[in-house]
Amino acid sequence: MAEVKLTLEEMKEKLKKSLNNKRFIHSIGVMETAVKLAEIYGEDKWNAAVAGLLHDCAKDIEGEELLKLCRRNNIEVDDISREQPELLHGKIGACIAREEYGIEDQRVLDAIRHHTMGRENMSLLEKIIYIADYIEPNRNYPGIEKVRKAAFTNLDEAVLMSLDNTIRCVITKGVLIHPDTVNARNYLVFSNNCR
């Protein structure tokens, strides 16, 4: 655990040393997008900035090392994550945020932990980080403008669109779909239909 609370600038400097340049630029984009969304939806801007900045702090860690870090941190690894260890970077990222950056707010740690696959009944901050990761300005792929537009007017709609797109993409790649992503999608569909 870090003894001294780091400023956002200190976190940026520390993060820059641990990520490749492209990933660092992406992280800055997610942070800035998350702050804009936090302003719109009434979430704490500091929490959004920190979670957005640190969401991929473990992204450059390779598969076997991720599995080793999970064992060291007593993180349960399901069969799909064992097969596709890159899915674990959010869980390990939450550990790094706590241990190396001194982040203690569980909401921030959860947003980092669940930014890749989502989960059932995501908090507002979790949704903001999930969608900020998906739409940050450096992302460019077919259909992104529609999701970007939705993100600033209807967060649930944007998250649902991104979950649908992610599931389609994963199916196209022929790899396993994590149940957390399916559960996140189903929860949003069910809860929005029941309002």
PyMOL commands that set and color helices and strands:
alter all, ss='L'
color gray80, all
select helices_A, chain A and resi 8-18+21-41+45-54+63-72+79-83+85-101+106-113+124-135+144-151+155-173+179-193
alter helices_A, ss='H'
color red, helices_A
deselect
rebuild
show_as cartoon
